[in-house]
Amino acid sequence: MLPTPETGHLSKNIAFESVYDPAEDTFVLLDALELDAAHLKGSTLCLEIGSGSGCVSAFLGQICGPSSCLYLCTDLNPQAALCTLQTGQVNAIPLNPLISDLTSALLPRLAHSVDVLVFNPPYVETEMDEMTTAQELGKIDTTWAGGEHGMTVTNRVLHGGLVETLLSDRGVFYLVTVQQNKPDQIILDMRQRGLVGEITLKRRAGGEHLQIIRFSRAPPVTAEP
């Protein structure tokens, strides 16, 4: 079992109070990645959307190696980007944080190049004005307030064509969801975009029923002779 990356600096710096502390949703994602370690090894480009503390990308660095893969991490919060950078330094993984709204700073340059794409979105169902206020004020609530069905931010990634644009031929996409997000419907919707999804890990944490969905490109359809 791989160790959880060190993130003690997160609690020591008051500037990081708006950065999401690794919690049960983080840990179930780490476990899902470790289950797929054999496939993930050999990846050359990993991208985490909304890296927060940088814990997940640092963990990926343990799986894929610190020198054979490029680790890109986006976050709209400058303090999260700084925290991600420090997490990489503390754990000897060269993380490259970018201040960006989702992946806007990386397209189209990374089209069909990402081997591992990871997103732990704000997935908690909230009122839209609660989510908007949190975003405007830069509050910690931004990291979990997900609006209607907890899907407002997630849908920007899923319905905006980002996943199918970014993934390489061998690429995989990991998405953290809860039951209120309707993960089975997400899988059906993404099938229409040429992506095959399956729930690889489930875990109940308090009132949350966490589910990790893994997507990959659908195999090409070959005509029968």
Phi, psi and chi 1 to 4 in degrees:
 res  aa     phi    psi   chi1   chi2   chi3   chi4
   1 MET       -  129.6  176.2  178.5  -71.6      -
   2 LEU   -76.6  143.0  -65.6  171.9      -      -
   3 PRO   -72.8  149.9   27.2  -34.8      -      -
   4 THR   -69.4  132.3  -59.1      -      -      -
   5 PRO   -55.8  149.1  -27.6   36.6      -      -
   6 GLU   -74.5  126.3  171.7   59.6   45.1      -
   7 THR  -132.9   27.8   57.2      -      -      -
   8 GLY   -60.9  -26.3      -      -      -      -
   9 HIS   -64.9  -19.6   52.8  -75.0      -      -
  10 LEU   -63.8  -39.8 -175.3   56.8      -      -
  11 SER   -86.0  -10.9   59.1      -      -      -
  12 LYS   -91.2  -12.2  -63.6  176.0 -177.6  176.8
  13 ASN  -117.9  114.4 -169.4  -24.1      -      -
  14 ILE   -62.5  -22.4 -167.9  171.7      -      -
  15 ALA   -66.6  -18.4      -      -      -      -
  16 PHE   -94.2   14.3  -66.4  154.6      -      -
  17 GLU   -67.1  -16.7   61.2 -175.9    9.2      -
  18 SER   -94.8    6.7   63.8      -      -      -
  19 VAL  -100.1  134.0  180.0      -      -      -
  20 TYR   -68.0  125.2 -172.9   68.3      -      -
  21 ASP   -75.9  137.7 -126.8  -28.0      -      -
  22 PRO   -53.4  131.5  -28.4   36.1      -      -
  23 ALA  -137.4 -165.5      -      -      -      -
  24 GLU   -60.3  -35.8 -168.2   57.9   38.3      -
  25 ASP   -65.2  -35.6   52.9  -26.4      -      -
  26 THR   -63.4  -45.1  -47.9      -      -      -
  27 PHE   -70.0  -34.3  -56.6  137.9      -      -
  28 VAL   -69.1  -33.0   69.3      -      -      -
  29 LEU   -66.3  -43.2  176.8   54.9      -      -
  30 LEU   -58.8  -41.7  -59.9 -171.1      -      -
  31 ASP   -64.8  -39.1  -71.7  -16.5      -      -
  32 ALA   -64.8  -39.5      -      -      -      -
  33 LEU   -66.0  -40.8  -66.3  171.7      -      -
  34 GLU   -66.5  -34.3 -172.3  165.0   14.2      -
  35 LEU   -60.9  -30.4  -73.9  172.9      -      -
  36 ASP  -100.3   16.1  -72.7   -8.3      -      -
  37 ALA   -54.7  -39.4      -      -      -      -
  38 ALA   -60.9  -38.9      -      -      -      -
  39 HIS   -75.6  -36.5  173.6   77.3      -      -
  40 LEU   -72.1  -28.2  -60.9 -179.4      -      -
  41 LYS   -60.6  137.8  -70.8  177.4 -179.8  177.2
  42 GLY    97.7   -6.3      -      -      -      -
  43 SER   -67.1  145.5  -62.3      -      -      -
  44 THR  -113.8  -12.4   58.3      -      -      -
  45 LEU  -146.6  118.7 -159.5  163.5      -      -
  46 CYS  -116.0  138.9  -64.0      -      -      -
  47 LEU  -132.4  124.4  170.1   59.6      -      -
  48 GLU  -109.9  125.1 -178.7  179.3    7.1      -
  49 ILE   -90.3  124.9  -58.5  172.8      -      -
  50 GLY    69.3   63.4      -      -      -      -
  51 SER   -72.8  -22.1   59.5      -      -      -
  52 GLY    57.5 -115.7      -      -      -      -
  53 SER   -72.9  -20.6   68.7      -      -      -
  54 GLY    88.0    3.1      -      -      -      -
  55 CYS   -59.3  -44.0  178.4      -      -      -
  56 VAL   -66.3  -45.0  173.8      -      -      -
  57 SER   -66.6  -36.5  -73.3      -      -      -
  58 ALA   -64.3  -35.2      -      -      -      -
  59 PHE   -68.0  -41.5 -170.8   79.8      -      -
  60 LEU   -59.0  -34.3  -89.9  172.1      -      -
  61 GLY   -63.4  -31.2      -      -      -      -
  62 GLN   -69.8  -33.3  -64.5 -176.6   53.0      -
  63 ILE   -77.4  -48.1  -65.9  174.6      -      -
  64 CYS   -91.3  -14.6  -57.7      -      -      -
  65 GLY    98.7  144.2      -      -      -      -
  66 PRO   -75.5  -16.4   27.4  -34.5      -      -
  67 SER  -119.3  -10.9   59.8      -      -      -
  68 SER  -101.9    3.0   57.6      -      -      -
  69 CYS  -142.2  145.1 -176.3      -      -      -
  70 LEU   -94.4  127.6  174.8   63.0      -      -
  71 TYR  -111.3  109.9  -59.2   96.6      -      -
  72 LEU  -106.7  140.2  -61.3  176.9      -      -
  73 CYS  -138.1  124.8  -46.7      -      -      -
  74 THR  -108.9  148.5   69.7      -      -      -
  75 ASP  -161.3  144.5 -153.6  -66.6      -      -
  76 LEU   -79.7  -19.3 -162.4   55.6      -      -
  77 ASN   -88.6  115.2 -179.3   -4.6      -      -
  78 PRO   -58.2  -34.1  -24.0   34.4      -      -
  79 GLN   -68.8  -33.0  -65.6  -54.9  -40.4      -
  80 ALA   -67.3  -39.2      -      -      -      -
  81 ALA   -62.0  -42.7      -      -      -      -
  82 LEU   -65.3  -42.0  177.5   58.8      -      -
  83 CYS   -63.2  -42.0 -173.6      -      -      -
  84 THR   -59.7  -43.3  -69.2      -      -      -
  85 LEU   -59.4  -45.0  179.7   64.5      -      -
  86 GLN   -67.5  -36.8  -67.5 -175.3    8.8      -
  87 THR   -61.7  -41.2  -62.7      -      -      -
  88 GLY   -61.7  -43.3      -      -      -      -
  89 GLN   -65.3  -43.8  -66.6  169.0  -17.7      -
  90 VAL   -63.7  -33.7  167.6      -      -      -
  91 ASN  -101.8    9.5  -67.1  -82.7      -      -
  92 ALA    57.5   38.4      -      -      -      -
  93 ILE  -121.2  123.2  -57.8  -65.2      -      -
  94 PRO   -76.7   84.0   29.3  -34.6      -      -
  95 LEU   -83.8  143.0  -56.9 -176.3      -      -
  96 ASN  -120.3   89.7  -62.1  -84.7      -      -
  97 PRO   -79.5  144.2   27.6  -32.3      -      -
  98 LEU  -129.2  135.5  -58.9  166.7      -      -
  99 ILE   -82.4  109.6  -60.7  172.8      -      -
 100 SER  -155.2  147.0  173.2      -      -      -
 101 ASP   -79.9  105.1 -179.7   18.3      -      -
 102 LEU    56.0 -115.1  -57.8  178.4      -      -
 103 THR  -117.9   20.9   63.1      -      -      -
 104 SER   -60.1  -28.6   59.3      -      -      -
 105 ALA   -80.9   -6.0      -      -      -      -
 106 LEU  -114.7  -12.7  -61.5  170.5      -      -
 107 LEU  -100.5  146.0  -71.8  171.9      -      -
 108 PRO   -89.9    7.3   34.4  -36.5      -      -
 109 ARG   -59.6  -32.2  -71.9  172.6  -68.3  174.5
 110 LEU   -98.2   15.0  -69.0 -170.9      -      -
 111 ALA   -56.3  128.7      -      -      -      -
 112 HIS    57.9   34.6  -56.0  -67.9      -      -
 113 SER  -121.8  -14.8  -60.3      -      -      -
 114 VAL   -88.6  122.1  177.6      -      -      -
 115 ASP   -84.7  -34.0  -66.1  -33.8      -      -
 116 VAL  -134.3  117.8 -174.5      -      -      -
 117 LEU  -115.9  129.5  179.2   63.3      -      -
 118 VAL  -130.5  137.7 -177.9      -      -      -
 119 PHE  -147.0  115.9 -171.1   29.1      -      -
 120 ASN  -108.9   91.6 -176.7    0.7      -      -
 121 PRO   -83.6  171.5   34.7  -37.1      -      -
 122 PRO   -68.9  104.3  -12.2   27.5      -      -
 123 TYR  -110.8    0.7   56.3   68.6      -      -
 124 VAL   -80.7  131.4  176.6      -      -      -
 125 GLU   -69.5  123.6 -174.2  170.5   17.0      -
 126 THR  -140.9  168.9   61.1      -      -      -
 127 GLU   -66.7  146.9  -64.0  -67.1  -26.1      -
 128 MET   -62.6  -37.2  -72.9  -60.8  -64.0      -
 129 ASP   -69.3  -29.1   59.0   -9.1      -      -
 130 GLU   -65.7  -43.2  179.6 -178.7   -8.5      -
 131 MET   -65.9  -43.7 -175.7 -167.0   75.6      -
 132 THR   -64.6  -42.0  -57.9      -      -      -
 133 THR   -63.4  -42.0  -60.5      -      -      -
 134 ALA   -61.4  -40.7      -      -      -      -
 135 GLN   -67.2  -41.4  -68.8  174.7  -18.1      -
 136 GLU   -66.4  -35.2  -69.9  174.5  -12.1      -
 137 LEU   -93.4   -5.9  -61.7  179.1      -      -
 138 GLY    66.8   33.0      -      -      -      -
 139 LYS   -80.7  161.7  -62.7  168.0   60.8  178.5
 140 ILE   -60.7  -26.1 -174.3   64.7      -      -
 141 ASP   -56.2  -26.1  -52.9   36.0      -      -
 142 THR   -56.4  -28.9  -56.0      -      -      -
 143 THR   -76.5  -15.2   63.0      -      -      -
 144 TRP  -129.2  -20.5   53.3  -98.5      -      -
 145 ALA   -72.7  114.1      -      -      -      -
 146 GLY  -109.6    5.2      -      -      -      -
 147 GLY    70.6 -152.1      -      -      -      -
 148 GLU   -60.6  125.1 -173.5  176.0    3.1      -
 149 HIS    56.3   12.7  -57.3  -57.9      -      -
 150 GLY    67.9   23.1      -      -      -      -
 151 MET  -119.2    3.4  -70.7  -67.6  -68.4      -
 152 THR   -59.9  -49.1  -60.0      -      -      -
 153 VAL   -74.4  -42.1  178.3      -      -      -
 154 THR   -58.0  -41.2  -57.7      -      -      -
 155 ASN   -64.4  -26.9  -80.2  -22.1      -      -
 156 ARG   -64.4  -34.0  -69.6 -177.1   57.6 -154.6
 157 VAL   -78.6  -47.2  172.0      -      -      -
 158 LEU   -70.9  -42.7  -58.9 -176.2      -      -
 159 HIS   -93.3   -7.2  -61.3  166.1      -      -
 160 GLY   -90.0    3.2      -      -      -      -
 161 GLY    77.2   11.5      -      -      -      -
 162 LEU   -68.9  -41.3  -59.9 -177.1      -      -
 163 VAL   -66.1  -52.6 -179.2      -      -      -
 164 GLU   -67.7  -23.8   58.4  -94.0   38.7      -
 165 THR   -75.2  -38.9  -61.7      -      -      -
 166 LEU   -81.7  -37.7  -72.7  164.7      -      -
 167 LEU   -64.6  136.6  -73.0 -174.6      -      -
 168 SER   -75.3  177.1   66.1      -      -      -
 169 ASP   -60.5  -34.2  -71.0  -19.1      -      -
 170 ARG   -95.8    2.8   60.9  161.4  -76.0  169.7
 171 GLY   -66.8  149.6      -      -      -      -
 172 VAL  -130.1  148.2  -76.1      -      -      -
 173 PHE  -124.3  126.1  168.0   48.0      -      -
 174 TYR  -109.8  128.4  -65.6   87.1      -      -
 175 LEU  -126.5  129.1  176.7   67.6      -      -
 176 VAL   -86.8  130.7  179.6      -      -      -
 177 THR  -137.7  166.5   66.5      -      -      -
 178 VAL  -124.7  169.6  -69.8      -      -      -
 179 GLN   -57.6  -35.9 -165.8   61.4   44.2      -
 180 GLN   -64.4  -19.4  -70.0   83.0   -7.2      -
 181 ASN   -78.7   -9.0  -57.0  151.2      -      -
 182 LYS    60.3   63.9  -57.6  180.0 -179.3  178.7
 183 PRO   -57.8  -35.1   14.2  -26.7      -      -
 184 ASP   -64.2  -37.3  -69.4  -27.9      -      -
 185 GLN   -70.1  -36.1 -174.3   60.7   50.4      -
 186 ILE   -58.7  -44.1  -67.5  173.9      -      -
 187 ILE   -62.0  -42.7  -68.6  173.2      -      -
 188 LEU   -64.4  -43.0  -72.0  174.9      -      -
 189 ASP   -63.6  -41.7  -69.0  -14.6      -      -
 190 MET   -72.6  -22.2  -65.2  -57.6  -78.6      -
 191 ARG   -62.6  -31.7 -171.6   66.5  179.5   84.7
 192 GLN   -70.1  -14.5  -57.4  -56.8  -49.0      -
 193 ARG  -101.6   12.3  -65.7  179.6  170.7  -86.3
 194 GLY    83.0   19.6      -      -      -      -
 195 LEU  -118.9  134.4  -63.0  170.2      -      -
 196 VAL   -98.7  127.7  175.8      -      -      -
 197 GLY  -122.8  150.3      -      -      -      -
 198 GLU  -148.8  148.3   63.3  175.2  -44.4      -
 199 ILE   -82.2  116.6  -63.7  169.5      -      -
 200 THR   -98.5  -18.9   61.5      -      -      -
 201 LEU  -156.0  137.0 -167.3   58.9      -      -
 202 LYS  -126.5  145.7  -63.1 -179.1 -179.7 -178.7
 203 ARG  -157.4  137.0 -176.9  173.3  -59.4  161.7
 204 ARG   -94.8  129.6 -171.5  172.8  -66.0  -81.9
 205 ALA  -132.2  103.0      -      -      -      -
 206 GLY    61.6 -124.4      -      -      -      -
 207 GLY   -89.0    1.7      -      -      -      -
 208 GLU  -100.4  135.9  -66.3 -176.8  -18.5      -
 209 HIS  -107.3   90.6 -173.0 -168.1      -      -
 210 LEU   -76.4  139.7  -66.8  158.1      -      -
 211 GLN  -140.0  129.9  -58.0 -176.9   47.0      -
 212 ILE   -99.7  123.3  -53.8  -61.4      -      -
 213 ILE  -103.8  133.9  -50.1  176.1      -      -
 214 ARG  -113.1  127.0 -179.3 -174.4   63.9 -148.9
 215 PHE  -113.9  147.9  -67.3   95.7      -      -
 216 SER  -144.7  167.6   58.2      -      -      -
 217 ARG   -67.8  140.8  -68.2 -168.1 -178.0  -81.8
 218 ALA   -68.4  140.0      -      -      -      -
 219 PRO   -63.2  145.7   21.6  -31.7      -      -
 220 PRO   -62.7  144.6   22.6  -32.5      -      -
 221 VAL   -83.7  125.2  176.9      -      -      -
 222 THR  -105.7  139.0   55.9      -      -      -
 223 ALA   -71.3  139.3      -      -      -      -
 224 GLU   -72.5  141.6  -64.0 -176.4    4.6      -
 225 PRO   -67.7      -   22.8  -31.8      -      -
